[in-house]
Amino acid sequence: EVKVELLGRRTKRAVRRPFRRSSAASWKRRGELRVGMPKALNMWSTGPFWRTYLETVGVKMKNVVFSDDTSEEMWIEGGKYGSIDPCYPSKVAQAHIHDLLFHKHSPEKPLDFIFFPCLTHMTTKLVGVMDTTSCPIVAGTPEVMKSAFTKEIDFFADRGVTYVDFAVTFTEPNLLKRQMFEGWAQHLGMTEDESDFAVDQAWKALERFDTIMEDKGREVLEAVERDDAIALLMIGRPYHSDPGLNHSVMDEFQVLGYPVLSMRSIPKDPAWLERFYADGLASGTIAHVLDLNDIWPENYSANSAQKVWSARFAARHPNVAVLDLSSFKCGHDAPTYGLVDSIINASGTPYSALHDIDANKPTGSIKIRVKTYAHSLKLHRERLEDVSRQKAELGFRVEAKRVALLEMKAAQLAQRGAMEPGLAAQIAQARERMAAYEARRPPPEKPKLPEGAIGLDKLSLGKRATASAAAHASAAGGDAARHAAAPQNT
Ligand code: SF4
């Protein structure tokens, strides 16, 4: 218990008390409330947190409602409330609030609250960063929305919905608990203990979600490494996962057989990442696999820093290609363009940028871009396969030579009646490695047949017999001709 005394002195005292619960009536009331959230901006990266918090304090799962994915229809219908926003992702937030007010809210199923927090700071797994701020547009948009929907008519009051948009910082867990309690207590009537407990559960849900994403990402990366294939890494903002904001470009690549990774799904386990940073770590240019101060010291913005870090990861992973998405008039992406470009150019990583995305979907030009990039990816994949084949061939030959030399040594020792401990095991291990390399070697090339000739493997047994007889006849004919042409000694 912390007390501030008359002269400002703080005293702390350890107390033991039971968990404070709100009344049964309060729980019952929360069970009947409906809360809507716009699926916009950084709600894309924090969704599990809000849902878990609300469900833990008693809001029913079915009563936690998100707006739909962005679509052209949604934008045309809901993008009509005047507001001053620089970029499309922030402009489109009004269409999501409209969707909640006019589609998710109805007399039969009313929404009691629309929750759109001002996210000032985000979490990060990077180390040594200056700060982890959100883009100021992300942080301020909930307030802009409040103005846009109340400036002439108060649409919230009109529909009986309370708009909740208090500020939240994800970098200070204790402050976050206080913000959540102060922001929600007046509306939901829970105790501070209940709210704090719900925040703890919400953190767990967010961490669990990250683990699931990273596990899937690791699976994909290990599969492409094994198969000499390519995965496409989308470097962008969390809301670029919205099909309405990425114009479904990722779906196009998935249809072509390229798995698409988000930056969040790159495993952040230092032990797993170290093999890609071995040179930098050994020379001391890279302090930590999750540090990017050597290439970008001004890393105060959480999403921008993650974007640059991910570009460097892609540059160091041979099976990762980059798809760089950025929205029209994005002030926060602009400083990273040059940096990402230099990183990618230095490594020769396949790269395609779709900058300046906005509401218009230039389907034709996107299709051309996808086709062109898919062609470069195909060539890159062929190069990877070539390198892998050459490595397998070289490895096989080295191991074959090793086996031959070790066997020779074993034979010579045997002749002298001597033996070396461990020699048989060395031979067995070299043979195993040889077999592993052999499995990855390409099958021997078939000799090319002259034009018009048909390979025996293409013929059925009956035809083979006929062909074989014909071949003999032809050979005999040839011999006869040669014999006829030769000078006769009689
Ligand atoms: S990061 Fe860029 S696109 Fe996103 S809200 Fe900020 S300015 Fe807009």
Boltz pocket constraint, residues with backbone or C-beta under 6 A from the ligand:
constraints:
  - pocket:
      binder: B
      contacts: [[A, 86], [A, 87], [A, 88], [A, 89], [A, 90], [A, 135], [A, 136], [A, 137], [A, 138], [A, 237], [A, 327], [A, 328], [A, 329], [A, 330], [A, 331], [A, 332], [A, 333]]
      max_distance: 6.0
